[in-house]
């Protein structure tokens, strides 16, 4: 069976952590990726569950408060709806 080489872009820190973990498993990164590819083809699905984080009321309130603090520190907390719409229109035009 012939082989090919392909490149994957990955965060440098993530790659370092992945390499280290693969070493702990007694394999290199190439072997780990091949194990993943074989399992995916064999099972005809990603061999693990992928889920989105659950958004809770508490989490949403924390995010809102963070946005509010950012708006205050940036001096944009008191914009009117008209001013906000103008800012959006300018951003869409690339200004």
PDB file of N, CA, C and O in Angstrom:
ATOM      1  N   UNK A   1       0.852  -1.171   0.000  1.00  0.00           N
ATOM      2  CA  UNK A   1       0.000   0.000   0.000  1.00  0.00           C
ATOM      3  C   UNK A   1       0.900   1.237   0.000  1.00  0.00           C
ATOM      4  O   UNK A   1       1.789   1.373   0.841  1.00  0.00           O
ATOM      5  N   UNK A   2       0.657   2.127  -0.950  1.00  0.00           N
ATOM      6  CA  UNK A   2       1.458   3.350  -1.007  1.00  0.00           C
ATOM      7  C   UNK A   2       1.000   4.329   0.077  1.00  0.00           C
ATOM      8  O   UNK A   2      -0.140   4.287   0.540  1.00  0.00           O
ATOM      9  N   UNK A   3       1.912   5.198   0.459  1.00  0.00           N
ATOM     10  CA  UNK A   3       1.607   6.164   1.502  1.00  0.00           C
ATOM     11  C   UNK A   3       1.805   7.573   0.968  1.00  0.00           C
ATOM     12  O   UNK A   3       2.568   7.801   0.029  1.00  0.00           O
ATOM     13  N   UNK A   4       1.090   8.525   1.595  1.00  0.00           N
ATOM     14  CA  UNK A   4       1.223   9.934   1.248  1.00  0.00           C
ATOM     15  C   UNK A   4       1.510  10.719   2.523  1.00  0.00           C
ATOM     16  O   UNK A   4       1.335  10.217   3.633  1.00  0.00           O
ATOM     17  N   UNK A   5       1.945  11.939   2.344  1.00  0.00           N
ATOM     18  CA  UNK A   5       2.160  12.846   3.460  1.00  0.00           C
ATOM     19  C   UNK A   5       1.149  13.974   3.353  1.00  0.00           C
ATOM     20  O   UNK A   5       0.897  14.478   2.258  1.00  0.00           O
ATOM     21  N   UNK A   6       0.562  14.381   4.484  1.00  0.00           N
ATOM     22  CA  UNK A   6      -0.301  15.559   4.479  1.00  0.00           C
ATOM     23  C   UNK A   6       0.003  16.399   5.706  1.00  0.00           C
ATOM     24  O   UNK A   6       0.493  15.891   6.714  1.00  0.00           O
ATOM     25  N   UNK A   7      -0.289  17.680   5.611  1.00  0.00           N
ATOM     26  CA  UNK A   7       0.007  18.617   6.694  1.00  0.00           C
ATOM     27  C   UNK A   7      -1.275  19.041   7.385  1.00  0.00           C
ATOM     28  O   UNK A   7      -2.334  19.134   6.764  1.00  0.00           O
ATOM     29  N   UNK A   8      -1.162  19.292   8.664  1.00  0.00           N
ATOM     30  CA  UNK A   8      -2.290  19.767   9.459  1.00  0.00           C
ATOM     31  C   UNK A   8      -1.823  20.981  10.238  1.00  0.00           C
ATOM     32  O   UNK A   8      -0.771  20.937  10.875  1.00  0.00           O
ATOM     33  N   UNK A   9      -2.583  22.062  10.200  1.00  0.00           N
ATOM     34  CA  UNK A   9      -2.260  23.236  11.000  1.00  0.00           C
ATOM     35  C   UNK A   9      -2.890  23.052  12.375  1.00  0.00           C
ATOM     36  O   UNK A   9      -4.052  22.666  12.502  1.00  0.00           O
ATOM     37  N   UNK A  10      -2.083  23.342  13.413  1.00  0.00           N
ATOM     38  CA  UNK A  10      -2.541  23.131  14.774  1.00  0.00           C
ATOM     39  C   UNK A  10      -1.837  24.140  15.673  1.00  0.00           C
ATOM     40  O   UNK A  10      -0.694  24.524  15.423  1.00  0.00           O
ATOM     41  N   UNK A  11      -2.523  24.554  16.702  1.00  0.00           N
ATOM     42  CA  UNK A  11      -1.925  25.427  17.704  1.00  0.00           C
ATOM     43  C   UNK A  11      -0.652  24.773  18.236  1.00  0.00           C
ATOM     44  O   UNK A  11      -0.643  23.582  18.545  1.00  0.00           O
ATOM     45  N   UNK A  12       0.407  25.547  18.339  1.00  0.00           N
ATOM     46  CA  UNK A  12       1.710  25.015  18.741  1.00  0.00           C
ATOM     47  C   UNK A  12       1.673  24.338  20.111  1.00  0.00           C
ATOM     48  O   UNK A  12       2.247  23.264  20.290  1.00  0.00           O
ATOM     49  N   UNK A  13       1.002  24.961  21.072  1.00  0.00           N
ATOM     50  CA  UNK A  13       0.919  24.385  22.411  1.00  0.00           C
ATOM     51  C   UNK A  13       0.120  23.080  22.398  1.00  0.00           C
ATOM     52  O   UNK A  13       0.495  22.116  23.065  1.00  0.00           O
ATOM     53  N   UNK A  14      -0.979  23.049  21.641  1.00  0.00           N
ATOM     54  CA  UNK A  14      -1.777  21.829  21.519  1.00  0.00           C
ATOM     55  C   UNK A  14      -0.948  20.707  20.914  1.00  0.00           C
ATOM     56  O   UNK A  14      -1.013  19.565  21.371  1.00  0.00           O
ATOM     57  N   UNK A  15      -0.165  21.030  19.880  1.00  0.00           N
ATOM     58  CA  UNK A  15       0.685  20.024  19.233  1.00  0.00           C
ATOM     59  C   UNK A  15       1.696  19.469  20.224  1.00  0.00           C
ATOM     60  O   UNK A  15       1.915  18.258  20.267  1.00  0.00           O
ATOM     61  N   UNK A  16       2.301  20.314  21.005  1.00  0.00           N
ATOM     62  CA  UNK A  16       3.288  19.885  21.995  1.00  0.00           C
ATOM     63  C   UNK A  16       2.628  18.948  23.032  1.00  0.00           C
ATOM     64  O   UNK A  16       3.194  17.918  23.396  1.00  0.00           O
ATOM     65  N   UNK A  17       1.445  19.320  23.491  1.00  0.00           N
ATOM     66  CA  UNK A  17       0.727  18.488  24.456  1.00  0.00           C
ATOM     67  C   UNK A  17       0.331  17.140  23.846  1.00  0.00           C
ATOM     68  O   UNK A  17       0.440  16.097  24.491  1.00  0.00           O
ATOM     69  N   UNK A  18      -0.132  17.183  22.583  1.00  0.00           N
ATOM     70  CA  UNK A  18      -0.543  15.959  21.888  1.00  0.00           C
ATOM     71  C   UNK A  18       0.648  15.029  21.697  1.00  0.00           C
ATOM     72  O   UNK A  18       0.546  13.827  21.940  1.00  0.00           O
ATOM     73  N   UNK A  19       1.785  15.588  21.260  1.00  0.00           N
ATOM     74  CA  UNK A  19       3.002  14.787  21.091  1.00  0.00           C
ATOM     75  C   UNK A  19       3.391  14.110  22.405  1.00  0.00           C
ATOM     76  O   UNK A  19       3.734  12.928  22.425  1.00  0.00           O
ATOM     77  N   UNK A  20       3.335  14.866  23.497  1.00  0.00           N
ATOM     78  CA  UNK A  20       3.707  14.347  24.806  1.00  0.00           C
ATOM     79  C   UNK A  20       2.777  13.211  25.226  1.00  0.00           C
ATOM     80  O   UNK A  20       3.232  12.180  25.722  1.00  0.00           O
ATOM     81  N   UNK A  21       1.488  13.403  25.026  1.00  0.00           N
ATOM     82  CA  UNK A  21       0.524  12.372  25.393  1.00  0.00           C
ATOM     83  C   UNK A  21       0.710  11.117  24.542  1.00  0.00           C
ATOM     84  O   UNK A  21       0.634   9.999  25.052  1.00  0.00           O
ATOM     85  N   UNK A  22       0.952  11.303  23.253  1.00  0.00           N
ATOM     86  CA  UNK A  22       1.200  10.153  22.379  1.00  0.00           C
ATOM     87  C   UNK A  22       2.415   9.371  22.865  1.00  0.00           C
ATOM     88  O   UNK A  22       2.406   8.140  22.858  1.00  0.00           O
ATOM     89  N   UNK A  23       3.453  10.076  23.284  1.00  0.00           N
ATOM     90  CA  UNK A  23       4.650   9.430  23.833  1.00  0.00           C
ATOM     91  C   UNK A  23       4.282   8.581  25.055  1.00  0.00           C
ATOM     92  O   UNK A  23       4.767   7.460  25.205  1.00  0.00           O
ATOM     93  N   UNK A  24       3.421   9.123  25.927  1.00  0.00           N
ATOM     94  CA  UNK A  24       2.980   8.372  27.101  1.00  0.00           C
ATOM     95  C   UNK A  24       2.248   7.091  26.700  1.00  0.00           C
ATOM     96  O   UNK A  24       2.321   6.081  27.399  1.00  0.00           O
ATOM     97  N   UNK A  25       1.540   7.144  25.563  1.00  0.00           N
ATOM     98  CA  UNK A  25       0.821   5.971  25.058  1.00  0.00           C
ATOM     99  C   UNK A  25       1.756   4.994  24.345  1.00  0.00           C
ATOM    100  O   UNK A  25       1.354   3.888  23.984  1.00  0.00           O
ATOM    101  N   UNK A  26       3.011   5.417  24.147  1.00  0.00           N
ATOM    102  CA  UNK A  26       3.981   4.560  23.481  1.00  0.00           C
ATOM    103  C   UNK A  26       3.892   4.612  21.970  1.00  0.00           C
ATOM    104  O   UNK A  26       4.237   3.648  21.287  1.00  0.00           O
ATOM    105  N   UNK A  27       3.432   5.729  21.450  1.00  0.00           N
ATOM    106  CA  UNK A  27       3.330   5.884  19.993  1.00  0.00           C
ATOM    107  C   UNK A  27       3.711   7.307  19.618  1.00  0.00           C
ATOM    108  O   UNK A  27       3.816   8.179  20.480  1.00  0.00           O
ATOM    109  N   UNK A  28       3.915   7.532  18.334  1.00  0.00           N
ATOM    110  CA  UNK A  28       4.173   8.893  17.882  1.00  0.00           C
ATOM    111  C   UNK A  28       2.878   9.505  17.348  1.00  0.00           C
ATOM    112  O   UNK A  28       1.848   8.835  17.274  1.00  0.00           O
ATOM    113  N   UNK A  29       2.942  10.758  16.984  1.00  0.00           N
ATOM    114  CA  UNK A  29       1.751  11.480  16.518  1.00  0.00           C
ATOM    115  C   UNK A  29       1.184  10.862  15.245  1.00  0.00           C
ATOM    116  O   UNK A  29      -0.033  10.745  15.099  1.00  0.00           O
ATOM    117  N   UNK A  30       2.051  10.472  14.332  1.00  0.00           N
ATOM    118  CA  UNK A  30       1.598   9.859  13.073  1.00  0.00           C
ATOM    119  C   UNK A  30       0.783   8.604  13.351  1.00  0.00           C
ATOM    120  O   UNK A  30      -0.272   8.396  12.752  1.00  0.00           O
ATOM    121  N   UNK A  31       1.269   7.777  14.251  1.00  0.00           N
ATOM    122  CA  UNK A  31       0.545   6.543  14.591  1.00  0.00           C
ATOM    123  C   UNK A  31      -0.817   6.867  15.195  1.00  0.00           C
ATOM    124  O   UNK A  31      -1.815   6.231  14.856  1.00  0.00           O
ATOM    125  N   UNK A  32      -0.862   7.857  16.093  1.00  0.00           N
ATOM    126  CA  UNK A  32      -2.125   8.237  16.730  1.00  0.00           C
ATOM    127  C   UNK A  32      -3.136   8.724  15.692  1.00  0.00           C
ATOM    128  O   UNK A  32      -4.315   8.376  15.756  1.00  0.00           O
ATOM    129  N   UNK A  33      -2.676   9.521  14.748  1.00  0.00           N
ATOM    130  CA  UNK A  33      -3.587  10.025  13.707  1.00  0.00           C
ATOM    131  C   UNK A  33      -4.060   8.880  12.818  1.00  0.00           C
ATOM    132  O   UNK A  33      -5.216   8.860  12.396  1.00  0.00           O
ATOM    133  N   UNK A  34      -3.170   7.919  12.528  1.00  0.00           N
ATOM    134  CA  UNK A  34      -3.579   6.753  11.742  1.00  0.00           C
ATOM    135  C   UNK A  34      -4.592   5.894  12.495  1.00  0.00           C
ATOM    136  O   UNK A  34      -5.525   5.369  11.887  1.00  0.00           O
ATOM    137  N   UNK A  35      -4.421   5.743  13.808  1.00  0.00           N
ATOM    138  CA  UNK A  35      -5.397   5.004  14.620  1.00  0.00           C
ATOM    139  C   UNK A  35      -6.754   5.689  14.517  1.00  0.00           C
ATOM    140  O   UNK A  35      -7.774   5.030  14.318  1.00  0.00           O
ATOM    141  N   UNK A  36      -6.765   7.015  14.651  1.00  0.00           N
ATOM    142  CA  UNK A  36      -8.008   7.782  14.536  1.00  0.00           C
ATOM    143  C   UNK A  36      -8.649   7.582  13.156  1.00  0.00           C
ATOM    144  O   UNK A  36      -9.850   7.328  13.064  1.00  0.00           O
ATOM    145  N   UNK A  37      -7.852   7.694  12.085  1.00  0.00           N
ATOM    146  CA  UNK A  37      -8.384   7.551  10.727  1.00  0.00           C
ATOM    147  C   UNK A  37      -8.963   6.154  10.503  1.00  0.00           C
ATOM    148  O   UNK A  37     -10.042   6.016   9.926  1.00  0.00           O
ATOM    149  N   UNK A  38      -8.254   5.119  10.954  1.00  0.00           N
ATOM    150  CA  UNK A  38      -8.744   3.748  10.779  1.00  0.00           C
ATOM    151  C   UNK A  38     -10.054   3.523  11.538  1.00  0.00           C
ATOM    152  O   UNK A  38     -10.983   2.912  11.010  1.00  0.00           O
ATOM    153  N   UNK A  39     -10.126   4.014  12.765  1.00  0.00           N
ATOM    154  CA  UNK A  39     -11.353   3.858  13.548  1.00  0.00           C
ATOM    155  C   UNK A  39     -12.517   4.604  12.892  1.00  0.00           C
ATOM    156  O   UNK A  39     -13.643   4.107  12.873  1.00  0.00           O
ATOM    157  N   UNK A  40     -12.249   5.777  12.362  1.00  0.00           N
ATOM    158  CA  UNK A  40     -13.289   6.562  11.690  1.00  0.00           C
ATOM    159  C   UNK A  40     -13.825   5.827  10.472  1.00  0.00           C
ATOM    160  O   UNK A  40     -15.038   5.751  10.272  1.00  0.00           O
ATOM    161  N   UNK A  41     -12.918   5.284   9.653  1.00  0.00           N
ATOM    162  CA  UNK A  41     -13.336   4.556   8.450  1.00  0.00           C
ATOM    163  C   UNK A  41     -14.071   3.271   8.836  1.00  0.00           C
ATOM    164  O   UNK A  41     -15.114   2.955   8.264  1.00  0.00           O
ATOM    165  N   UNK A  42     -13.530   2.536   9.804  1.00  0.00           N
ATOM    166  CA  UNK A  42     -14.133   1.265  10.225  1.00  0.00           C
ATOM    167  C   UNK A  42     -15.543   1.478  10.778  1.00  0.00           C
ATOM    168  O   UNK A  42     -16.468   0.746  10.427  1.00  0.00           O
ATOM    169  N   UNK A  43     -15.704   2.484  11.645  1.00  0.00           N
ATOM    170  CA  UNK A  43     -16.991   2.728  12.300  1.00  0.00           C
ATOM    171  C   UNK A  43     -17.915   3.631  11.493  1.00  0.00           C
ATOM    172  O   UNK A  43     -19.104   3.745  11.787  1.00  0.00           O
ATOM    173  N   UNK A  44     -17.344   4.276  10.462  1.00  0.00           N
ATOM    174  CA  UNK A  44     -18.096   5.203   9.604  1.00  0.00           C
ATOM    175  C   UNK A  44     -18.690   6.348  10.431  1.00  0.00           C
ATOM    176  O   UNK A  44     -19.792   6.825  10.161  1.00  0.00           O
ATOM    177  N   UNK A  45     -17.931   6.775  11.445  1.00  0.00           N
ATOM    178  CA  UNK A  45     -18.316   7.911  12.288  1.00  0.00           C
ATOM    179  C   UNK A  45     -17.089   8.344  13.070  1.00  0.00           C
ATOM    180  O   UNK A  45     -16.109   7.604  13.163  1.00  0.00           O
ATOM    181  N   UNK A  46     -17.145   9.537  13.627  1.00  0.00           N
ATOM    182  CA  UNK A  46     -16.089   9.988  14.517  1.00  0.00           C
ATOM    183  C   UNK A  46     -16.148   9.075  15.740  1.00  0.00           C
ATOM    184  O   UNK A  46     -17.219   8.917  16.325  1.00  0.00           O
ATOM    185  N   UNK A  47     -15.037   8.475  16.142  1.00  0.00           N
ATOM    186  CA  UNK A  47     -15.084   7.456  17.201  1.00  0.00           C
ATOM    187  C   UNK A  47     -15.189   8.009  18.630  1.00  0.00           C
ATOM    188  O   UNK A  47     -14.802   7.340  19.588  1.00  0.00           O
ATOM    189  N   UNK A  48     -15.702   9.203  18.761  1.00  0.00           N
ATOM    190  CA  UNK A  48     -15.977   9.774  20.075  1.00  0.00           C
ATOM    191  C   UNK A  48     -17.063  10.808  19.907  1.00  0.00           C
ATOM    192  O   UNK A  48     -17.298  11.296  18.801  1.00  0.00           O
ATOM    193  N   UNK A  49     -17.728  11.146  20.998  1.00  0.00           N
ATOM    194  CA  UNK A  49     -18.826  12.100  20.945  1.00  0.00           C
ATOM    195  C   UNK A  49     -18.301  13.523  20.900  1.00  0.00           C
ATOM    196  O   UNK A  49     -17.397  13.885  21.653  1.00  0.00           O
ATOM    197  N   UNK A  50     -18.868  14.324  20.016  1.00  0.00           N
ATOM    198  CA  UNK A  50     -18.545  15.745  19.926  1.00  0.00           C
ATOM    199  C   UNK A  50     -19.795  16.510  20.343  1.00  0.00           C
ATOM    200  O   UNK A  50     -20.866  16.339  19.760  1.00  0.00           O
ATOM    201  N   UNK A  51     -19.646  17.355  21.358  1.00  0.00           N
ATOM    202  CA  UNK A  51     -20.797  18.107  21.837  1.00  0.00           C
ATOM    203  C   UNK A  51     -20.438  19.579  21.985  1.00  0.00           C
ATOM    204  O   UNK A  51     -19.270  19.943  22.128  1.00  0.00           O
ATOM    205  N   UNK A  52     -21.444  20.394  21.948  1.00  0.00           N
ATOM    206  CA  UNK A  52     -21.271  21.828  22.184  1.00  0.00           C
ATOM    207  C   UNK A  52     -21.451  22.078  23.677  1.00  0.00           C
ATOM    208  O   UNK A  52     -22.202  21.366  24.344  1.00  0.00           O
ATOM    209  N   UNK A  53     -20.768  23.083  24.197  1.00  0.00           N
ATOM    210  CA  UNK A  53     -20.954  23.369  25.621  1.00  0.00           C
ATOM    211  C   UNK A  53     -22.389  23.786  25.905  1.00  0.00           C
ATOM    212  O   UNK A  53     -23.023  24.462  25.095  1.00  0.00           O
ATOM    213  N   UNK A  54     -22.890  23.378  27.058  1.00  0.00           N
ATOM    214  CA  UNK A  54     -24.239  23.724  27.478  1.00  0.00           C
ATOM    215  C   UNK A  54     -24.247  25.172  27.945  1.00  0.00           C
ATOM    216  O   UNK A  54     -23.437  25.561  28.786  1.00  0.00           O
ATOM    217  N   UNK A  55     -25.156  25.965  27.402  1.00  0.00           N
ATOM    218  CA  UNK A  55     -25.273  27.361  27.820  1.00  0.00           C
ATOM    219  C   UNK A  55     -26.279  27.419  28.966  1.00  0.00           C
ATOM    220  O   UNK A  55     -27.437  27.028  28.820  1.00  0.00           O
ATOM    221  N   UNK A  56     -25.814  27.908  30.094  1.00  0.00           N
ATOM    222  CA  UNK A  56     -26.682  28.023  31.263  1.00  0.00           C
ATOM    223  C   UNK A  56     -27.033  29.495  31.486  1.00  0.00           C
ATOM    224  O   UNK A  56     -26.381  30.390  30.950  1.00  0.00           O
ATOM    225  N   UNK A  57     -28.039  29.720  32.260  1.00  0.00           N
ATOM    226  CA  UNK A  57     -28.417  31.100  32.599  1.00  0.00           C
ATOM    227  C   UNK A  57     -27.256  31.799  33.290  1.00  0.00           C
ATOM    228  O   UNK A  57     -26.957  32.957  33.000  1.00  0.00           O
ATOM    229  N   UNK A  58     -26.603  31.087  34.207  1.00  0.00           N
ATOM    230  CA  UNK A  58     -25.473  31.662  34.928  1.00  0.00           C
ATOM    231  C   UNK A  58     -24.339  32.021  33.971  1.00  0.00           C
ATOM    232  O   UNK A  58     -23.748  33.096  34.078  1.00  0.00           O
ATOM    233  N   UNK A  59     -24.037  31.126  33.040  1.00  0.00           N
ATOM    234  CA  UNK A  59     -22.980  31.385  32.062  1.00  0.00           C
ATOM    235  C   UNK A  59     -23.315  32.555  31.156  1.00  0.00           C
ATOM    236  O   UNK A  59     -22.450  33.369  30.833  1.00  0.00           O
ATOM    237  N   UNK A  60     -24.581  32.637  30.743  1.00  0.00           N
ATOM    238  CA  UNK A  60     -25.015  33.739  29.883  1.00  0.00           C
ATOM    239  C   UNK A  60     -24.917  35.067  30.632  1.00  0.00           C
ATOM    240  O   UNK A  60     -24.498  36.073  30.059  1.00  0.00           O
ATOM    241  N   UNK A  61     -25.297  35.075  31.894  1.00  0.00           N
ATOM    242  CA  UNK A  61     -25.209  36.303  32.692  1.00  0.00           C
ATOM    243  C   UNK A  61     -23.752  36.736  32.880  1.00  0.00           C
ATOM    244  O   UNK A  61     -23.450  37.929  32.833  1.00  0.00           O
ATOM    245  N   UNK A  62     -22.858  35.783  33.090  1.00  0.00           N
ATOM    246  CA  UNK A  62     -21.433  36.110  33.213  1.00  0.00           C
ATOM    247  C   UNK A  62     -20.910  36.708  31.911  1.00  0.00           C
ATOM    248  O   UNK A  62     -20.162  37.686  31.930  1.00  0.00           O
ATOM    249  N   UNK A  63     -21.305  36.122  30.781  1.00  0.00           N
ATOM    250  CA  UNK A  63     -20.864  36.639  29.482  1.00  0.00           C
ATOM    251  C   UNK A  63     -21.400  38.049  29.265  1.00  0.00           C
ATOM    252  O   UNK A  63     -20.678  38.930  28.797  1.00  0.00           O
ATOM    253  N   UNK A  64     -22.671  38.258  29.609  1.00  0.00           N
ATOM    254  CA  UNK A  64     -23.272  39.589  29.460  1.00  0.00           C
ATOM    255  C   UNK A  64     -22.546  40.610  30.328  1.00  0.00           C
ATOM    256  O   UNK A  64     -22.263  41.719  29.876  1.00  0.00           O
ATOM    257  N   UNK A  65     -22.244  40.244  31.572  1.00  0.00           N
ATOM    258  CA  UNK A  65     -21.551  41.159  32.471  1.00  0.00           C
ATOM    259  C   UNK A  65     -20.153  41.484  31.951  1.00  0.00           C
ATOM    260  O   UNK A  65     -19.691  42.620  32.064  1.00  0.00           O
ATOM    261  N   UNK A  66     -19.492  40.496  31.388  1.00  0.00           N
ATOM    262  CA  UNK A  66     -18.173  40.715  30.805  1.00  0.00           C
ATOM    263  C   UNK A  66     -18.257  41.705  29.637  1.00  0.00           C
ATOM    264  O   UNK A  66     -17.419  42.598  29.512  1.00  0.00           O
ATOM    265  N   UNK A  67     -19.266  41.538  28.791  1.00  0.00           N
ATOM    266  CA  UNK A  67     -19.467  42.472  27.670  1.00  0.00           C
ATOM    267  C   UNK A  67     -19.786  43.874  28.180  1.00  0.00           C
ATOM    268  O   UNK A  67     -19.305  44.868  27.635  1.00  0.00           O
ATOM    269  N   UNK A  68     -20.586  43.942  29.213  1.00  0.00           N
ATOM    270  CA  UNK A  68     -20.943  45.243  29.795  1.00  0.00           C
ATOM    271  C   UNK A  68     -19.689  45.947  30.326  1.00  0.00           C
ATOM    272  O   UNK A  68     -19.498  47.139  30.082  1.00  0.00           O
ATOM    273  N   UNK A  69     -18.841  45.219  31.047  1.00  0.00           N
ATOM    274  CA  UNK A  69     -17.610  45.803  31.577  1.00  0.00           C
ATOM    275  C   UNK A  69     -16.686  46.262  30.453  1.00  0.00           C
ATOM    276  O   UNK A  69     -16.058  47.316  30.549  1.00  0.00           O
ATOM    277  N   UNK A  70     -16.608  45.461  29.383  1.00  0.00           N
ATOM    278  CA  UNK A  70     -15.778  45.846  28.240  1.00  0.00           C
ATOM    279  C   UNK A  70     -16.313  47.124  27.595  1.00  0.00           C
ATOM    280  O   UNK A  70     -15.542  48.013  27.236  1.00  0.00           O
ATOM    281  N   UNK A  71     -17.629  47.210  27.451  1.00  0.00           N
ATOM    282  CA  UNK A  71     -18.239  48.403  26.863  1.00  0.00           C
ATOM    283  C   UNK A  71     -17.949  49.636  27.720  1.00  0.00           C
ATOM    284  O   UNK A  71     -17.669  50.712  27.191  1.00  0.00           O
ATOM    285  N   UNK A  72     -18.015  49.479  29.030  1.00  0.00           N
ATOM    286  CA  UNK A  72     -17.746  50.611  29.923  1.00  0.00           C
ATOM    287  C   UNK A  72     -16.282  51.030  29.848  1.00  0.00           C
ATOM    288  O   UNK A  72     -15.978  52.222  29.799  1.00  0.00           O
ATOM    289  N   UNK A  73     -15.386  50.068  29.840  1.00  0.00           N
ATOM    290  CA  UNK A  73     -13.960  50.414  29.796  1.00  0.00           C
ATOM    291  C   UNK A  73     -13.555  50.976  28.436  1.00  0.00           C
ATOM    292  O   UNK A  73     -12.555  51.686  28.327  1.00  0.00           O
ATOM    293  N   UNK A  74     -14.333  50.657  27.396  1.00  0.00           N
ATOM    294  CA  UNK A  74     -14.042  51.168  26.045  1.00  0.00           C
ATOM    295  C   UNK A  74     -14.748  52.483  25.751  1.00  0.00           C
ATOM    296  O   UNK A  74     -14.537  53.085  24.698  1.00  0.00           O
ATOM    297  N   UNK A  75     -15.592  52.933  26.690  1.00  0.00           N
ATOM    298  CA  UNK A  75     -16.301  54.196  26.494  1.00  0.00           C
ATOM    299  C   UNK A  75     -17.463  54.107  25.527  1.00  0.00           C
ATOM    300  O   UNK A  75     -17.870  55.115  24.948  1.00  0.00           O
ATOM    301  N   UNK A  76     -17.997  52.922  25.348  1.00  0.00           N
ATOM    302  CA  UNK A  76     -19.111  52.773  24.398  1.00  0.00           C
ATOM    303  C   UNK A  76     -20.401  52.313  25.078  1.00  0.00           C
ATOM    304  O   UNK A  76     -21.358  51.942  24.399  1.00  0.00           O
ATOM    305  N   UNK A  77     -20.433  52.335  26.400  1.00  0.00           N
ATOM    306  CA  UNK A  77     -21.596  51.834  27.134  1.00  0.00           C
ATOM    307  C   UNK A  77     -22.827  52.714  26.966  1.00  0.00           C
ATOM    308  O   UNK A  77     -23.952  52.239  27.123  1.00  0.00           O
ATOM    309  N   UNK A  78     -22.628  53.982  26.650  1.00  0.00           N
ATOM    310  CA  UNK A  78     -23.755  54.904  26.592  1.00  0.00           C
ATOM    311  C   UNK A  78     -24.207  55.240  25.178  1.00  0.00           C
ATOM    312  O   UNK A  78     -24.886  56.247  24.973  1.00  0.00           O
ATOM    313  N   UNK A  79     -23.841  54.416  24.198  1.00  0.00           N
ATOM    314  CA  UNK A  79     -24.269  54.677  22.822  1.00  0.00           C
ATOM    315  C   UNK A  79     -25.773  54.485  22.689  1.00  0.00           C
ATOM    316  O   UNK A  79     -26.352  53.594  23.310  1.00  0.00           O
ATOM    317  N   UNK A  80     -26.401  55.331  21.872  1.00  0.00           N
ATOM    318  CA  UNK A  80     -27.824  55.162  21.588  1.00  0.00           C
ATOM    319  C   UNK A  80     -27.973  54.072  20.534  1.00  0.00           C
ATOM    320  O   UNK A  80     -26.995  53.664  19.909  1.00  0.00           O
ATOM    321  N   UNK A  81     -29.198  53.608  20.344  1.00  0.00           N
ATOM    322  CA  UNK A  81     -29.458  52.595  19.328  1.00  0.00           C
ATOM    323  C   UNK A  81     -29.073  53.119  17.946  1.00  0.00           C
ATOM    324  O   UNK A  81     -28.532  52.374  17.128  1.00  0.00           O
ATOM    325  N   UNK A  82     -29.347  54.380  17.686  1.00  0.00           N
ATOM    326  CA  UNK A  82     -28.980  54.994  16.405  1.00  0.00           C
ATOM    327  C   UNK A  82     -27.461  54.979  16.208  1.00  0.00           C
ATOM    328  O   UNK A  82     -26.975  54.661  15.123  1.00  0.00           O
ATOM    329  N   UNK A  83     -26.721  55.322  17.258  1.00  0.00           N
ATOM    330  CA  UNK A  83     -25.258  55.317  17.173  1.00  0.00           C
ATOM    331  C   UNK A  83     -24.718  53.900  16.966  1.00  0.00           C
ATOM    332  O   UNK A  83     -23.765  53.697  16.214  1.00  0.00           O
ATOM    333  N   UNK A  84     -25.328  52.932  17.631  1.00  0.00           N
ATOM    334  CA  UNK A  84     -24.919  51.531  17.454  1.00  0.00           C
ATOM    335  C   UNK A  84     -25.146  51.097  16.019  1.00  0.00           C
ATOM    336  O   UNK A  84     -24.287  50.456  15.413  1.00  0.00           O
ATOM    337  N   UNK A  85     -26.310  51.448  15.474  1.00  0.00           N
ATOM    338  CA  UNK A  85     -26.617  51.076  14.086  1.00  0.00           C
ATOM    339  C   UNK A  85     -25.656  51.741  13.099  1.00  0.00           C
ATOM    340  O   UNK A  85     -25.282  51.133  12.097  1.00  0.00           O
ATOM    341  N   UNK A  86     -25.256  52.980  13.375  1.00  0.00           N
ATOM    342  CA  UNK A  86     -24.267  53.649  12.523  1.00  0.00           C
ATOM    343  C   UNK A  86     -22.930  52.921  12.575  1.00  0.00           C
ATOM    344  O   UNK A  86     -22.279  52.736  11.546  1.00  0.00           O
ATOM    345  N   UNK A  87     -22.516  52.505  13.781  1.00  0.00           N
ATOM    346  CA  UNK A  87     -21.264  51.756  13.949  1.00  0.00           C
ATOM    347  C   UNK A  87     -21.318  50.442  13.169  1.00  0.00           C
ATOM    348  O   UNK A  87     -20.346  50.059  12.517  1.00  0.00           O
ATOM    349  N   UNK A  88     -22.442  49.765  13.240  1.00  0.00           N
ATOM    350  CA  UNK A  88     -22.600  48.500  12.506  1.00  0.00           C
ATOM    351  C   UNK A  88     -22.515  48.748  11.009  1.00  0.00           C
ATOM    352  O   UNK A  88     -21.836  48.010  10.295  1.00  0.00           O
ATOM    353  N   UNK A  89     -23.203  49.789  10.525  1.00  0.00           N
ATOM    354  CA  UNK A  89     -23.179  50.107   9.092  1.00  0.00           C
ATOM    355  C   UNK A  89     -21.760  50.421   8.628  1.00  0.00           C
ATOM    356  O   UNK A  89     -21.344  49.963   7.564  1.00  0.00           O
ATOM    357  N   UNK A  90     -21.013  51.197   9.414  1.00  0.00           N
ATOM    358  CA  UNK A  90     -19.631  51.507   9.069  1.00  0.00           C
ATOM    359  C   UNK A  90     -18.760  50.248   9.038  1.00  0.00           C
ATOM    360  O   UNK A  90     -17.927  50.080   8.147  1.00  0.00           O
ATOM    361  N   UNK A  91     -18.962  49.369  10.017  1.00  0.00           N
ATOM    362  CA  UNK A  91     -18.182  48.130  10.071  1.00  0.00           C
ATOM    363  C   UNK A  91     -18.459  47.256   8.844  1.00  0.00           C
ATOM    364  O   UNK A  91     -17.548  46.635   8.297  1.00  0.00           O
ATOM    365  N   UNK A  92     -19.719  47.216   8.420  1.00  0.00           N
ATOM    366  CA  UNK A  92     -20.071  46.414   7.243  1.00  0.00           C
ATOM    367  C   UNK A  92     -19.460  46.980   5.965  1.00  0.00           C
ATOM    368  O   UNK A  92     -19.166  46.238   5.027  1.00  0.00           O
ATOM    369  N   UNK A  93     -19.271  48.293   5.935  1.00  0.00           N
ATOM    370  CA  UNK A  93     -18.646  48.930   4.770  1.00  0.00           C
ATOM    371  C   UNK A  93     -17.130  48.838   4.824  1.00  0.00           C
ATOM    372  O   UNK A  93     -16.449  49.199   3.863  1.00  0.00           O
ATOM    373  N   UNK A  94     -16.597  48.356   5.943  1.00  0.00           N
ATOM    374  CA  UNK A  94     -15.153  48.203   6.085  1.00  0.00           C
ATOM    375  C   UNK A  94     -14.446  49.440   6.574  1.00  0.00           C
ATOM    376  O   UNK A  94     -13.242  49.581   6.360  1.00  0.00           O
ATOM    377  N   UNK A  95     -15.155  50.343   7.226  1.00  0.00           N
ATOM    378  CA  UNK A  95     -14.522  51.569   7.752  1.00  0.00           C
ATOM    379  C   UNK A  95     -14.156  51.427   9.191  1.00  0.00           C
ATOM    380  O   UNK A  95     -13.617  52.360   9.785  1.00  0.00           O
TER     381      UNK A  95
END
